[in-house]
Amino acid sequence: MGKTMAAEVVEPHLVVACTDSLHRVLDDMGTASWDDLDDTTVRSLVADLSRVQARVQAQQLRGAAKLESSGAARKAGKTSTGDLLAGDFGGDRASADAFVRASRQVAPESATQAALAAGDISFPQAQIIGRTLAGVPEQHRQLAEARLLGEARTLSLKDLRRRADRVRDTYAPKDEADAAENETIQERERRARASARFRMWDNRDGTCSGDFKIPEAQADRLKAAVDAIAAPRRAHLADEDARPTDTAHRMGMAFADLCDHLPTDGLPSAGGAGATVTVTLDLAALRGKLRAATLSTGTRVSASQARQLACRARILPAVLGGASLPLDLGRTQRLFSPAQRTALAMRDGGCVFPGCDRPPPWTEAHHITAWSDGGPTDLSDGALLCPFHHHVVHDHGWQLRTSPHDGHVEMRLPGHQHWQRNHRYRPGESPPRA
């Protein structure tokens, strides 16, 4: 009789084995036991699972990159890798296409990819960093990447995008970084004006519906008015860069133009300040230098748009280096004046409580030293807090101070040594150079 050959055992590929293990772990975990956990533990676990999700997405990115490079979509008769992936699970072609684009932007073996795979950053953060690094000269890419990865741990997505616009601060002179940021923002504004849209229709039930698409700077103006009551927004019918191409485009630009002339002096005030947006620019930018400016909402605008806004009666220009309103009132009055509210909005950018993203129109001016304890109504003794965190500060005795280093507001709980602050990125400030 011949010898019987033992069947050769083939070990599954590492990625296959690990994916199977993930499924088994999740099967064991189930979803029925969360009610037995306290809120602190649940919050921690949800954050941990978000990190797990980021790590899984890092693996998916590598898989999408592999399919893209191998031409798998064409072999399967699909029009693109996004089309291929959308058909495999979920059926969302737009999301699949965006994921494939991200796989091109987040370079394999990069520090960004490693941070995502470790769960140190989220997928949207990785997308922002990847897109930004694509425009950075190769010799400066590592330094810029390290800076953005470090700041991603404390900044919100919106603030990280603003910081990415200033990425040249890590390797170029300030004037060059200023001009590059201004050019980036100006191109973004041009595209936004060209894509402005407005539609409205009658629902035949006594209501109307509609949708619109408008540039960010003017959307901020709309939001400032909506926060007070409800209102529209702007772009220009005579704009050489974006003459109307169809009815929807014309309506979008007309609606935008209407909002530029929207009166704000009759609208209800929020926390002592009306629906006013401030544009902050230095004297050099006002005189024509290529340097971007900042709205009180935090949005950056190009030098040309800043000068245009500064000429309009209902946009309040705060020119650094120029004349200012009296802002310190001492004990002469208890409530902060509109001019002080505007200055606080420029300094704080919104609620100063750590992690809060409420903008200036949603906040109230708070005396760091209580008025009843002799506190003056001065900028150095003021801070913006949203109503919720205003109650938190009073209810739990949070201590506030203006930092002796840069004048921004810091806070701590009684008995704690560590002062905390809102890590909102303020584009008007020069980030520290590496």
C-alpha positions in Angstrom: 0.0 0.0 0.0 1.3 3.5 -0.8 2.0 6.0 1.9 -0.9 8.5 2.8 0.3 12.1 2.4 -0.8 14.3 5.3 -2.9 17.3 4.1 -0.8 20.6 4.2 -2.3 23.2 6.6 -2.4 26.6 5.0 -2.3 29.5 7.5 -4.6 32.4 6.5 -3.0 35.7 5.6 -2.4 38.0 8.6 -4.9 40.6 7.4 -7.6 37.9 6.9 -6.9 36.3 10.3 -7.0 39.6 12.1 -10.3 40.7 10.4 -11.9 37.4 11.3 -10.7 37.9 14.9 -12.3 41.4 14.9 -15.7 39.9 13.9 -15.4 37.2 16.7 -14.6 39.9 19.3 -17.6 42.0 18.2 -19.8 39.0 18.2 -18.8 38.3 21.8 -19.3 42.0 22.7 -22.8 42.3 21.5 -24.8 45.5 22.2 -27.0 44.5 25.1 -24.8 45.3 28.1 -24.3 49.1 27.8 -27.1 49.8 30.3 -25.1 48.3 33.1 -22.3 50.9 32.8 -22.0 54.2 34.5 -21.9 57.4 32.4 -18.2 58.0 32.9 -17.3 54.6 31.7 -19.7 54.8 28.7 -18.1 58.1 27.7 -14.6 56.6 27.9 -15.7 53.6 25.9 -17.4 55.6 23.2 -14.1 57.6 22.8 -12.1 54.3 22.7 -14.4 52.9 20.0 -13.9 56.0 18.0 -10.2 55.3 18.1 -10.9 51.7 17.1 -12.9 53.0 14.2 -10.0 55.3 13.1 -7.6 52.3 13.2 -10.0 50.2 11.1 -10.3 53.1 8.6 -6.5 53.2 8.3 -6.6 49.5 7.2 -9.5 50.3 4.8 -7.4 53.1 3.3 -4.6 50.7 2.5 -7.0 48.2 1.0 -8.6 50.9 -1.2 -5.1 52.0 -2.3 -4.2 48.4 -3.2 -7.4 48.1 -5.3 -6.7 51.4 -7.0 -3.2 50.5 -7.9 -4.1 47.0 -9.2 -6.8 48.2 -11.5 -9.4 45.9 -9.8 -12.3 48.0 -10.8 -11.7 47.7 -14.5 -11.2 44.0 -14.2 -14.6 43.8 -12.5 -16.3 46.0 -15.1 -16.7 48.9 -12.8 -16.1 52.6 -13.8 -13.9 53.3 -10.7 -12.6 51.9 -7.4 -15.3 54.0 -5.7 -18.0 52.3 -7.9 -16.5 48.9 -7.0 -16.5 49.6 -3.2 -19.9 51.2 -3.2 -21.4 47.9 -4.6 -19.7 45.8 -2.0 -21.3 47.3 1.1 -23.7 50.2 1.8 -24.1 51.4 -1.8 -23.0 55.0 -1.2 -21.0 55.9 -4.3 -20.1 59.5 -3.2 -18.7 58.3 0.1 -16.8 55.5 -1.6 -15.3 58.0 -4.1 -14.3 60.3 -1.2 -12.6 57.4 0.6 -10.6 56.5 -2.5 -9.5 60.1 -2.9 -8.4 60.0 0.8 -6.4 56.8 0.1 -4.4 58.8 -2.5 -3.9 61.8 -0.1 -2.8 59.9 3.0 0.5 58.5 1.8 1.3 54.8 2.8 4.0 54.5 5.5 3.6 58.3 6.3 3.4 59.6 9.9 -0.2 60.6 9.2 -1.1 57.0 8.2 0.7 55.6 11.2 -1.1 58.1 13.5 -4.5 57.0 12.0 -3.6 53.3 12.3 -2.7 53.9 16.0 -6.0 55.7 16.7 -4.2 59.0 17.6 -6.1 61.0 15.0 -9.5 60.7 13.3 -10.1 59.9 9.6 -11.3 63.5 8.9 -8.2 64.9 10.5 -6.1 62.6 8.4 -7.9 63.8 5.3 -7.1 67.5 6.1 -3.4 66.7 6.8 -3.1 64.6 3.7 -4.6 67.2 1.4 -2.4 69.9 3.0 0.8 68.0 2.7 0.2 67.4 -1.0 0.9 71.1 -1.6 4.0 71.3 0.6 7.5 71.0 -1.0 8.9 67.6 -0.3 11.9 68.9 1.7 9.5 70.6 4.2 6.8 67.9 4.3 8.1 66.0 7.4 8.3 69.1 9.5 4.9 70.4 8.4 3.4 66.9 9.0 4.8 66.7 12.5 3.4 70.2 13.4 -0.1 69.4 12.0 -0.2 66.0 13.8 0.8 67.6 17.1 -1.9 70.3 16.8 -4.6 67.8 15.6 -4.7 66.5 19.2 -6.2 69.8 20.6 -7.8 71.6 17.6 -11.4 71.0 16.3 -11.7 70.1 12.6 -12.6 73.6 11.6 -9.6 75.0 13.5 -7.3 72.4 12.0 -8.4 73.4 8.5 -7.5 77.1 9.4 -4.2 76.0 10.8 -3.5 74.0 7.7 -4.0 77.1 5.6 -1.0 78.5 7.6 1.2 75.5 7.2 4.0 77.6 5.6 4.6 79.1 9.0 6.6 76.0 9.8 9.2 76.5 7.1 8.8 79.9 5.3 9.2 83.6 6.3 6.0 85.2 7.7 5.4 87.4 4.7 5.6 84.4 2.4 3.2 82.5 4.6 0.8 85.5 4.7 0.8 85.8 0.9 0.3 82.0 0.4 -2.6 81.8 2.9 -4.2 84.8 1.2 -3.9 83.2 -2.2 -5.4 80.0 -1.0 -8.3 81.7 0.6 -8.9 84.0 -2.4 -9.1 81.0 -4.7 -11.5 79.3 -2.3 -13.7 82.4 -2.3 -13.6 82.6 -6.1 -14.8 79.0 -6.4 -17.5 79.6 -3.7 -18.8 82.7 -5.6 -18.9 80.7 -8.9 -20.9 77.9 -7.2 -23.5 80.1 -5.4 -27.0 78.7 -5.8 -30.5 79.5 -4.6 -33.8 77.6 -5.1 -37.3 78.0 -3.5 -40.6 76.1 -4.1 -44.2 76.3 -2.8 -45.2 73.2 -0.9 -48.9 74.1 -1.5 -49.6 73.8 2.2 -49.0 77.4 3.3 -45.2 76.8 3.5 -42.3 77.2 1.1 -39.0 75.2 1.0 -35.7 75.8 -0.6 -32.0 75.2 -0.6 -28.9 77.3 -1.2 -25.1 77.1 -1.5 -23.1 80.2 -0.5 -19.5 81.1 0.4 -18.3 80.6 4.0 -17.7 84.3 4.9 -21.2 85.3 3.9 -22.6 82.2 5.5 -21.1 83.5 8.7 -23.0 86.7 8.3 -26.2 84.7 7.7 -25.6 82.7 10.8 -24.9 85.8 12.9 -28.3 87.2 11.8 -30.1 83.8 12.2 -28.8 83.6 15.7 -30.6 86.8 16.5 -33.8 86.2 14.4 -33.5 84.6 10.9 -31.9 86.0 7.7 -30.2 85.5 4.2 -26.7 86.2 2.6 -24.3 87.5 -0.3 -22.0 87.4 -3.5 -22.2 89.9 -6.4 -24.2 90.1 -9.6 -21.6 92.3 -11.2 -18.7 90.0 -10.1 -16.3 89.6 -13.0 -15.2 86.2 -11.7 -18.6 84.7 -11.6 -21.2 86.2 -13.9 -24.6 84.4 -13.7 -24.7 81.3 -15.9 -28.3 80.2 -15.2 -31.3 81.1 -13.2 -30.3 79.3 -10.1 -26.9 80.9 -10.2 -28.4 84.3 -10.7 -30.8 83.8 -7.8 -28.0 82.6 -5.6 -25.9 85.7 -6.3 -28.9 88.0 -5.9 -29.8 86.5 -2.6 -26.2 86.9 -1.5 -26.2 90.6 -2.6 -29.4 91.1 -0.6 -27.7 89.9 2.6 -24.9 92.3 2.2 -27.5 95.0 2.6 -29.4 93.4 5.4 -30.0 95.9 8.2 -28.7 94.6 11.6 -29.4 97.5 13.8 -33.1 96.5 14.2 -32.5 92.9 15.0 -32.7 91.5 18.6 -29.3 91.4 20.4 -27.7 88.3 21.8 -25.9 88.7 25.1 -25.6 92.5 24.7 -24.3 92.5 21.1 -26.4 92.8 17.9 -26.0 90.6 14.8 -22.7 92.2 13.9 -19.7 90.5 12.3 -16.3 92.2 12.8 -13.5 92.0 10.2 -10.1 92.3 11.8 -7.2 93.4 9.6 -4.0 95.3 10.1 -3.3 98.6 8.6 -1.0 97.1 6.0 -3.8 94.8 4.7 -6.2 97.8 4.5 -3.7 99.7 2.4 -3.3 96.9 -0.1 -0.7 94.4 1.2 -1.4 90.7 0.5 -2.4 89.6 4.0 -5.6 87.7 5.0 -8.0 89.1 7.6 -10.2 87.5 10.2 -14.0 87.7 10.8 -15.1 87.6 14.4 -16.5 84.1 13.7 -13.0 82.9 13.0 -13.4 82.7 9.2 -10.3 83.9 7.3 -11.0 86.1 4.2 -8.6 87.4 1.6 -7.1 91.0 1.7 -9.3 92.2 -1.2 -12.5 90.9 0.4 -11.5 92.4 3.8 -11.0 95.8 2.2 -14.4 95.5 0.5 -16.1 94.5 3.8 -14.4 97.3 5.7 -16.0 99.8 3.3 -19.6 98.5 4.1 -21.5 100.3 6.8 -22.8 97.1 8.5 -19.4 95.3 8.7 -17.5 96.7 11.7 -13.8 97.1 10.7 -11.3 96.6 13.6 -8.0 97.9 12.2 -5.0 96.9 14.3 -2.7 99.9 14.5 -5.5 102.4 13.9 -7.7 104.4 16.3 -9.9 102.4 18.7 -13.0 103.0 20.8 -12.6 103.4 24.6 -12.9 99.8 25.9 -12.1 100.0 29.6 -15.0 101.5 31.8 -13.7 100.5 35.2 -16.5 100.9 37.8 -18.5 103.5 35.8 -21.0 100.9 34.6 -21.8 97.2 35.3 -22.7 95.9 31.8 -20.1 95.5 29.1 -20.6 98.0 26.2 -21.2 96.9 22.6 -17.6 98.1 21.8 -16.3 95.9 24.6 -18.4 93.0 23.4 -16.9 93.3 20.0 -13.3 93.4 21.4 -14.1 90.4 23.6 -15.4 88.5 20.5 -12.2 89.4 18.6 -10.0 88.2 21.5 -11.9 85.1 22.7 -13.4 83.9 19.4 -16.5 82.5 21.3 -17.1 80.7 24.6 -13.8 80.4 26.5 -14.7 77.2 28.3 -12.3 74.4 27.3 -13.7 72.4 24.4 -16.7 74.6 23.7 -17.3 75.7 20.1 -20.1 78.2 20.7 -19.5 81.4 18.6 -19.5 85.0 19.9 -23.3 85.7 19.2 -24.2 82.7 21.5 -22.2 84.0 24.4 -22.6 86.4 27.4 -19.9 88.7 28.8 -18.8 87.4 32.2 -16.9 89.4 34.9 -13.8 87.4 35.9 -13.9 89.2 39.2 -17.5 89.5 40.2 -19.0 93.0 39.9 -20.3 92.5 43.5 -16.8 91.9 44.6 -15.4 95.1 43.1 -14.6 93.7 39.7 -14.2 96.4 36.9 -16.0 96.4 33.6 -12.7 96.2 31.7 -11.5 93.9 28.9 -8.8 92.4 31.2 -11.7 91.4 33.6 -14.1 90.1 30.9 -14.6 86.7 29.3 -17.2 85.3 26.9 -19.2 82.3 28.1 -22.2 80.6 26.5 -25.2 80.4 28.8 -24.7 76.8 29.6 -21.0 77.2 30.6 -21.8 80.5 32.3 -24.0 78.5 34.7 -21.3 75.8 35.0 -18.7 78.4 36.0 -21.0 79.9 38.7 -22.4 76.6 40.0 -19.0 74.9 40.4 -16.9 77.8 41.3 -14.5 77.7 38.3 -11.7 80.3 38.6 -10.8 82.4 35.6 -7.8 84.6 34.8 -6.2 86.2 31.7 -2.9 84.5 31.0 0.1 86.5 31.9 1.8 85.2 28.8 -0.6 86.1 26.0 -3.7 87.6 27.5 -6.1 84.8 26.7 -8.5 83.5 29.3 -7.6 80.4 31.3 -9.7 78.6 33.9 -9.4 75.9 36.6 -11.6 74.2 39.2 -10.9 75.2 42.8 -8.2 73.0 44.4 -6.7 72.2 41.0 -3.2 73.5 39.9 -3.5 73.1 36.2 -5.0 76.1 34.2 -7.0 75.0 31.2 -8.0 77.0 28.1 -10.1 76.7 24.9 -7.6 75.6 22.2 -9.5 77.5 19.5 -7.1 78.3 16.7 -6.9 82.1 16.1 -5.5 82.7 12.6 -4.6 86.3 13.4 -1.9 85.0 15.8 1.5 83.7 14.4 1.8 80.1 15.4 5.2 79.3 17.0 7.9 78.2 14.6 9.5 74.9 14.9 
